[in-house]
Amino acid sequence: MTDDMNLNTAAEHLKSRIRGWRAEGMRVSDALWAADGRMVEVRIESPSWQIPLTVIQLYESGHARALFLSPADPVEEGRQVPSLDAWSTLLTETVTRAARLRHTQAQLLTKTCTTGWLDWIHGELWLLPEGLLRIRSGFMATLANGSVSAGLKAQEPYRPLTYDPEAVLAAHPTNKLIPFAGIAAGRLHGGLTASGLEVVMTDGTRHKLLWSSLDPARRLLREQLPPVLGARLDH
């Protein structure tokens, strides 16, 4: 930390933010100190959030952690906070992100999803109640998948998923969130080695998703999409 901030000044600033959050209707703890006095934290809940609890911690070293706790795997972020301005920014950004996080039951369709023949990096394709979510996995995951199925069962169970739509789309251009309500037309197709889905959105945007035919994605989508898209889907 710098001369303009130590844990005591950070805690005083936190107390002023706590008063503001409470005035906005959030349920917020007092500034909570660790037993050794080397960390201060605050716990925040809001009836409008889809995640139950957000915890912000600041350590004597200047390292801060934001924990977004949900029934799915918790989301954790960390960064160095060198100044009071940086601490204030972290508090604002954490509360803003907590409001953006979405928690839902989702079904993993495939771990080998790409966005076209020139995209060789695999990603996960999730079936959400309101659409499809594609999240890029990275080079090492692609190598691990190889040219065979990534080990998905014929019927993957629905599971809790917590995600930040804005952060997912900003993380990489090949990440996609495709709402069913925005699909004007779609075509589901299958081949010997690869299957896929092509959609045209109501604004003219086109999306292409491909995956290994060994994965159950095409069969699951043939079951799930027709009731939602009706005549908009060619399958």
BALOBA-1460 file (C-alpha; in Angstrom, 3 decimals):
// residues 235
<rec num="1" residu="m" x="0.000" y="0.000" z="0.000"/>
<rec num="2" residu="t" x="1.027" y="3.635" z="-0.405"/>
<rec num="3" residu="d" x="1.264" y="6.518" z="2.042"/>
<rec num="4" residu="d" x="-2.299" y="7.642" z="1.247"/>
<rec num="5" residu="m" x="-3.800" y="4.275" z="2.231"/>
<rec num="6" residu="n" x="-3.413" y="1.632" z="4.891"/>
<rec num="7" residu="l" x="-5.974" y="-0.810" z="6.231"/>
<rec num="8" residu="n" x="-7.365" y="1.796" z="8.628"/>
<rec num="9" residu="t" x="-7.989" y="4.417" z="5.916"/>
<rec num="10" residu="a" x="-9.366" y="1.689" z="3.642"/>
<rec num="11" residu="a" x="-11.755" y="0.614" z="6.403"/>
<rec num="12" residu="e" x="-12.938" y="4.189" z="6.935"/>
<rec num="13" residu="h" x="-13.658" y="4.549" z="3.217"/>
<rec num="14" residu="l" x="-15.429" y="1.184" z="3.287"/>
<rec num="15" residu="k" x="-17.687" y="2.386" z="6.122"/>
<rec num="16" residu="s" x="-18.867" y="5.321" z="3.992"/>
<rec num="17" residu="r" x="-19.620" y="2.980" z="1.091"/>
<rec num="18" residu="i" x="-21.508" y="0.642" z="3.427"/>
<rec num="19" residu="r" x="-23.825" y="3.487" z="4.420"/>
<rec num="20" residu="g" x="-24.503" y="4.221" z="0.754"/>
<rec num="21" residu="w" x="-25.211" y="0.585" z="-0.121"/>
<rec num="22" residu="r" x="-27.588" y="0.240" z="2.807"/>
<rec num="23" residu="a" x="-29.430" y="3.354" z="1.656"/>
<rec num="24" residu="e" x="-29.913" y="1.617" z="-1.714"/>
<rec num="25" residu="g" x="-31.628" y="-1.335" z="-0.011"/>
<rec num="26" residu="m" x="-28.743" y="-3.787" z="0.119"/>
<rec num="27" residu="r" x="-28.073" y="-5.959" z="3.161"/>
<rec num="28" residu="v" x="-24.500" y="-5.139" z="4.149"/>
<rec num="29" residu="s" x="-22.372" y="-6.182" z="7.102"/>
<rec num="30" residu="d" x="-20.199" y="-3.806" z="9.068"/>
<rec num="31" residu="a" x="-16.512" y="-3.652" z="8.176"/>
<rec num="32" residu="l" x="-15.254" y="-6.958" z="9.591"/>
<rec num="33" residu="w" x="-11.666" y="-7.303" z="10.799"/>
<rec num="34" residu="a" x="-9.635" y="-10.511" z="10.872"/>
<rec num="35" residu="a" x="-8.535" y="-11.614" z="14.333"/>
<rec num="36" residu="d" x="-4.929" y="-10.601" z="13.615"/>
<rec num="37" residu="g" x="-5.975" y="-7.205" z="12.233"/>
<rec num="38" residu="r" x="-4.327" y="-7.841" z="8.860"/>
<rec num="39" residu="m" x="-7.484" y="-8.101" z="6.739"/>
<rec num="40" residu="v" x="-10.796" y="-6.273" z="6.528"/>
<rec num="41" residu="e" x="-13.866" y="-7.499" z="4.650"/>
<rec num="42" residu="v" x="-17.487" y="-6.700" z="3.939"/>
<rec num="43" residu="r" x="-20.381" y="-9.025" z="3.052"/>
<rec num="44" residu="i" x="-23.102" y="-7.789" z="0.713"/>
<rec num="45" residu="e" x="-26.495" y="-9.196" z="-0.291"/>
<rec num="46" residu="s" x="-29.208" y="-7.703" z="-2.467"/>
<rec num="47" residu="p" x="-32.736" y="-8.989" z="-3.163"/>
<rec num="48" residu="s" x="-32.289" y="-8.003" z="-6.827"/>
<rec num="49" residu="w" x="-29.147" y="-10.127" z="-7.319"/>
<rec num="50" residu="q" x="-29.209" y="-13.706" z="-8.574"/>
<rec num="51" residu="i" x="-26.240" y="-14.667" z="-6.371"/>
<rec num="52" residu="p" x="-26.787" y="-14.956" z="-2.614"/>
<rec num="53" residu="l" x="-23.629" y="-13.293" z="-1.282"/>
<rec num="54" residu="t" x="-20.662" y="-11.157" z="-2.347"/>
<rec num="55" residu="v" x="-17.598" y="-10.829" z="-0.114"/>
<rec num="56" residu="i" x="-14.890" y="-8.192" z="-0.612"/>
<rec num="57" residu="q" x="-11.615" y="-8.606" z="1.296"/>
<rec num="58" residu="l" x="-8.556" y="-6.362" z="1.549"/>
<rec num="59" residu="y" x="-5.293" y="-7.616" z="3.049"/>
<rec num="60" residu="e" x="-2.467" y="-5.684" z="4.658"/>
<rec num="61" residu="s" x="-0.274" y="-6.554" z="1.666"/>
<rec num="62" residu="g" x="-2.605" y="-4.551" z="-0.606"/>
<rec num="63" residu="h" x="-4.081" y="-7.660" z="-2.228"/>
<rec num="64" residu="a" x="-7.866" y="-7.623" z="-2.569"/>
<rec num="65" residu="r" x="-10.270" y="-10.485" z="-3.277"/>
<rec num="66" residu="a" x="-13.842" y="-10.386" z="-4.508"/>
<rec num="67" residu="l" x="-15.825" y="-13.570" z="-3.894"/>
<rec num="68" residu="f" x="-19.185" y="-14.108" z="-5.577"/>
<rec num="69" residu="l" x="-20.793" y="-17.019" z="-3.720"/>
<rec num="70" residu="s" x="-23.577" y="-18.973" z="-5.396"/>
<rec num="71" residu="p" x="-25.003" y="-22.522" z="-5.466"/>
<rec num="72" residu="a" x="-22.660" y="-23.143" z="-8.419"/>
<rec num="73" residu="d" x="-18.885" y="-22.899" z="-8.113"/>
<rec num="74" residu="p" x="-17.932" y="-19.595" z="-6.464"/>
<rec num="75" residu="v" x="-16.423" y="-16.931" z="-8.700"/>
<rec num="76" residu="e" x="-13.250" y="-15.349" z="-7.325"/>
<rec num="77" residu="e" x="-11.225" y="-12.390" z="-8.557"/>
<rec num="78" residu="g" x="-8.078" y="-10.862" z="-7.122"/>
<rec num="79" residu="r" x="-5.983" y="-7.783" z="-7.745"/>
<rec num="80" residu="q" x="-3.488" y="-5.455" z="-6.104"/>
<rec num="81" residu="v" x="-4.933" y="-2.245" z="-4.673"/>
<rec num="82" residu="p" x="-2.129" y="0.347" z="-4.517"/>
<rec num="83" residu="s" x="-4.179" y="3.403" z="-3.560"/>
<rec num="84" residu="l" x="-7.438" y="4.657" z="-2.073"/>
<rec num="85" residu="d" x="-8.720" y="5.456" z="-5.575"/>
<rec num="86" residu="a" x="-7.995" y="1.883" z="-6.663"/>
<rec num="87" residu="w" x="-9.825" y="0.567" z="-3.573"/>
<rec num="88" residu="s" x="-12.834" y="2.753" z="-4.329"/>
<rec num="89" residu="t" x="-12.846" y="1.545" z="-7.945"/>
<rec num="90" residu="l" x="-12.695" y="-2.083" z="-6.842"/>
<rec num="91" residu="l" x="-15.682" y="-1.624" z="-4.529"/>
<rec num="92" residu="t" x="-17.739" y="0.003" z="-7.290"/>
<rec num="93" residu="e" x="-16.803" y="-2.585" z="-9.925"/>
<rec num="94" residu="t" x="-17.474" y="-5.531" z="-7.604"/>
<rec num="95" residu="v" x="-20.982" y="-4.399" z="-6.697"/>
<rec num="96" residu="t" x="-21.711" y="-3.607" z="-10.356"/>
<rec num="97" residu="r" x="-20.555" y="-7.059" z="-11.411"/>
<rec num="98" residu="a" x="-22.534" y="-8.786" z="-8.672"/>
<rec num="99" residu="a" x="-25.673" y="-7.209" z="-10.136"/>
<rec num="100" residu="r" x="-24.753" y="-8.510" z="-13.615"/>
<rec num="101" residu="l" x="-24.063" y="-12.123" z="-12.624"/>
<rec num="102" residu="r" x="-26.665" y="-14.615" z="-13.748"/>
<rec num="103" residu="h" x="-27.375" y="-17.921" z="-12.030"/>
<rec num="104" residu="t" x="-29.373" y="-20.610" z="-13.783"/>
<rec num="105" residu="q" x="-29.734" y="-24.328" z="-14.418"/>
<rec num="106" residu="a" x="-27.865" y="-25.193" z="-17.621"/>
<rec num="107" residu="q" x="-26.971" y="-28.269" z="-19.639"/>
<rec num="108" residu="l" x="-23.468" y="-28.766" z="-21.050"/>
<rec num="109" residu="l" x="-23.889" y="-29.916" z="-24.657"/>
<rec num="110" residu="t" x="-20.262" y="-30.236" z="-25.757"/>
<rec num="111" residu="k" x="-16.719" y="-29.229" z="-24.836"/>
<rec num="112" residu="t" x="-15.515" y="-29.255" z="-28.465"/>
<rec num="113" residu="c" x="-17.496" y="-26.287" z="-29.790"/>
<rec num="114" residu="t" x="-15.819" y="-23.935" z="-32.276"/>
<rec num="115" residu="t" x="-17.236" y="-21.007" z="-34.227"/>
<rec num="116" residu="g" x="-16.261" y="-22.107" z="-37.744"/>
<rec num="117" residu="w" x="-13.783" y="-24.137" z="-39.764"/>
<rec num="118" residu="l" x="-11.032" y="-21.551" z="-39.207"/>
<rec num="119" residu="d" x="-11.493" y="-21.573" z="-35.439"/>
<rec num="120" residu="w" x="-9.465" y="-24.424" z="-33.963"/>
<rec num="121" residu="i" x="-9.844" y="-23.582" z="-30.279"/>
<rec num="122" residu="h" x="-12.521" y="-25.576" z="-28.499"/>
<rec num="123" residu="g" x="-15.085" y="-24.178" z="-26.104"/>
<rec num="124" residu="e" x="-18.020" y="-25.257" z="-23.997"/>
<rec num="125" residu="l" x="-21.543" y="-24.950" z="-25.388"/>
<rec num="126" residu="w" x="-24.261" y="-24.582" z="-22.753"/>
<rec num="127" residu="l" x="-28.013" y="-24.833" z="-23.172"/>
<rec num="128" residu="l" x="-29.688" y="-22.159" z="-21.034"/>
<rec num="129" residu="p" x="-33.425" y="-21.697" z="-20.476"/>
<rec num="130" residu="e" x="-33.324" y="-18.577" z="-22.673"/>
<rec num="131" residu="g" x="-30.570" y="-19.358" z="-25.172"/>
<rec num="132" residu="l" x="-27.150" y="-20.817" z="-25.946"/>
<rec num="133" residu="l" x="-23.863" y="-19.821" z="-24.325"/>
<rec num="134" residu="r" x="-20.488" y="-20.582" z="-25.906"/>
<rec num="135" residu="i" x="-17.373" y="-20.044" z="-23.762"/>
<rec num="136" residu="r" x="-13.890" y="-20.480" z="-25.261"/>
<rec num="137" residu="s" x="-11.780" y="-22.989" z="-23.306"/>
<rec num="138" residu="g" x="-8.261" y="-22.363" z="-24.596"/>
<rec num="139" residu="f" x="-5.403" y="-24.128" z="-26.335"/>
<rec num="140" residu="m" x="-4.568" y="-26.664" z="-23.615"/>
<rec num="141" residu="a" x="-8.197" y="-27.789" z="-23.312"/>
<rec num="142" residu="t" x="-8.306" y="-28.223" z="-27.081"/>
<rec num="143" residu="l" x="-5.207" y="-30.437" z="-26.978"/>
<rec num="144" residu="a" x="-6.750" y="-32.474" z="-24.174"/>
<rec num="145" residu="n" x="-9.938" y="-32.977" z="-26.173"/>
<rec num="146" residu="g" x="-7.994" y="-34.077" z="-29.231"/>
<rec num="147" residu="s" x="-10.070" y="-35.394" z="-32.102"/>
<rec num="148" residu="v" x="-12.414" y="-37.495" z="-29.968"/>
<rec num="149" residu="s" x="-15.333" y="-36.803" z="-27.686"/>
<rec num="150" residu="a" x="-14.456" y="-34.829" z="-24.571"/>
<rec num="151" residu="g" x="-16.122" y="-37.471" z="-22.455"/>
<rec num="152" residu="l" x="-19.658" y="-36.108" z="-22.250"/>
<rec num="153" residu="k" x="-22.384" y="-38.532" z="-21.348"/>
<rec num="154" residu="a" x="-25.236" y="-39.199" z="-23.729"/>
<rec num="155" residu="q" x="-27.464" y="-37.190" z="-21.408"/>
<rec num="156" residu="e" x="-25.560" y="-34.602" z="-19.393"/>
<rec num="157" residu="p" x="-27.561" y="-33.509" z="-16.333"/>
<rec num="158" residu="y" x="-28.590" y="-29.943" z="-15.793"/>
<rec num="159" residu="r" x="-26.319" y="-28.219" z="-13.306"/>
<rec num="160" residu="p" x="-26.044" y="-24.810" z="-11.636"/>
<rec num="161" residu="l" x="-24.147" y="-22.258" z="-13.742"/>
<rec num="162" residu="t" x="-23.124" y="-18.750" z="-12.707"/>
<rec num="163" residu="y" x="-21.867" y="-16.436" z="-15.434"/>
<rec num="164" residu="d" x="-21.434" y="-12.768" z="-16.269"/>
<rec num="165" residu="p" x="-22.847" y="-12.142" z="-19.782"/>
<rec num="166" residu="e" x="-20.896" y="-8.917" z="-20.278"/>
<rec num="167" residu="a" x="-17.603" y="-10.399" z="-19.076"/>
<rec num="168" residu="v" x="-18.038" y="-13.554" z="-21.188"/>
<rec num="169" residu="l" x="-18.588" y="-11.568" z="-24.395"/>
<rec num="170" residu="a" x="-15.728" y="-9.178" z="-23.606"/>
<rec num="171" residu="a" x="-13.267" y="-12.003" z="-22.848"/>
<rec num="172" residu="h" x="-12.936" y="-13.198" z="-26.464"/>
<rec num="173" residu="p" x="-14.601" y="-12.484" z="-29.837"/>
<rec num="174" residu="t" x="-15.566" y="-16.152" z="-30.272"/>
<rec num="175" residu="n" x="-17.590" y="-16.252" z="-27.047"/>
<rec num="176" residu="k" x="-21.299" y="-16.091" z="-27.812"/>
<rec num="177" residu="l" x="-24.592" y="-15.597" z="-26.033"/>
<rec num="178" residu="i" x="-27.416" y="-16.413" z="-28.451"/>
<rec num="179" residu="p" x="-30.917" y="-15.669" z="-27.110"/>
<rec num="180" residu="f" x="-33.668" y="-17.824" z="-28.566"/>
<rec num="181" residu="a" x="-35.941" y="-14.792" z="-28.790"/>
<rec num="182" residu="g" x="-33.500" y="-13.092" z="-31.174"/>
<rec num="183" residu="i" x="-33.198" y="-15.991" z="-33.655"/>
<rec num="184" residu="a" x="-34.906" y="-15.379" z="-36.996"/>
<rec num="185" residu="a" x="-33.831" y="-18.677" z="-38.585"/>
<rec num="186" residu="g" x="-31.643" y="-21.617" z="-37.676"/>
<rec num="187" residu="r" x="-30.280" y="-24.755" z="-39.308"/>
<rec num="188" residu="l" x="-29.102" y="-27.780" z="-37.357"/>
<rec num="189" residu="h" x="-26.952" y="-30.216" z="-39.336"/>
<rec num="190" residu="g" x="-24.847" y="-33.300" z="-38.744"/>
<rec num="191" residu="g" x="-21.913" y="-35.007" z="-40.414"/>
<rec num="192" residu="l" x="-19.587" y="-37.949" z="-39.916"/>
<rec num="193" residu="t" x="-17.017" y="-35.993" z="-37.884"/>
<rec num="194" residu="a" x="-18.625" y="-32.610" z="-37.207"/>
<rec num="195" residu="s" x="-22.112" y="-31.326" z="-36.519"/>
<rec num="196" residu="g" x="-23.285" y="-27.776" z="-36.136"/>
<rec num="197" residu="l" x="-25.851" y="-25.055" z="-35.831"/>
<rec num="198" residu="e" x="-26.101" y="-21.941" z="-37.976"/>
<rec num="199" residu="v" x="-28.428" y="-19.119" z="-36.967"/>
<rec num="200" residu="v" x="-29.427" y="-15.737" z="-38.353"/>
<rec num="201" residu="m" x="-30.567" y="-13.221" z="-35.757"/>
<rec num="202" residu="t" x="-33.378" y="-10.733" z="-36.225"/>
<rec num="203" residu="d" x="-30.773" y="-7.957" z="-36.612"/>
<rec num="204" residu="g" x="-29.013" y="-9.865" z="-39.417"/>
<rec num="205" residu="t" x="-26.094" y="-11.138" z="-37.333"/>
<rec num="206" residu="r" x="-24.997" y="-14.665" z="-38.226"/>
<rec num="207" residu="h" x="-23.542" y="-17.260" z="-35.871"/>
<rec num="208" residu="k" x="-21.987" y="-20.627" z="-36.674"/>
<rec num="209" residu="l" x="-21.277" y="-23.313" z="-34.072"/>
<rec num="210" residu="l" x="-19.484" y="-26.598" z="-34.811"/>
<rec num="211" residu="w" x="-18.658" y="-29.555" z="-32.557"/>
<rec num="212" residu="s" x="-17.545" y="-33.180" z="-32.660"/>
<rec num="213" residu="s" x="-20.285" y="-35.509" z="-33.863"/>
<rec num="214" residu="l" x="-19.243" y="-37.894" z="-31.085"/>
<rec num="215" residu="d" x="-20.740" y="-35.478" z="-28.550"/>
<rec num="216" residu="p" x="-24.504" y="-35.559" z="-27.835"/>
<rec num="217" residu="a" x="-25.064" y="-31.878" z="-28.694"/>
<rec num="218" residu="r" x="-26.942" y="-32.364" z="-31.979"/>
<rec num="219" residu="r" x="-29.325" y="-34.955" z="-30.560"/>
<rec num="220" residu="l" x="-30.018" y="-32.844" z="-27.492"/>
<rec num="221" residu="l" x="-30.637" y="-29.744" z="-29.579"/>
<rec num="222" residu="r" x="-32.962" y="-31.670" z="-31.896"/>
<rec num="223" residu="e" x="-34.995" y="-32.477" z="-28.788"/>
<rec num="224" residu="q" x="-34.868" y="-29.035" z="-27.174"/>
<rec num="225" residu="l" x="-34.943" y="-26.470" z="-29.994"/>
<rec num="226" residu="p" x="-38.067" y="-27.366" z="-32.054"/>
<rec num="227" residu="p" x="-40.533" y="-26.546" z="-29.235"/>
<rec num="228" residu="v" x="-38.777" y="-23.211" z="-28.726"/>
<rec num="229" residu="l" x="-38.037" y="-22.128" z="-32.316"/>
<rec num="230" residu="g" x="-40.809" y="-23.924" z="-34.189"/>
<rec num="231" residu="a" x="-40.785" y="-23.136" z="-37.921"/>
<rec num="232" residu="r" x="-37.686" y="-20.965" z="-37.476"/>
<rec num="233" residu="l" x="-35.557" y="-24.135" z="-37.201"/>
<rec num="234" residu="d" x="-34.539" y="-26.410" z="-40.070"/>
<rec num="235" residu="h" x="-33.327" y="-29.716" z="-38.621"/>
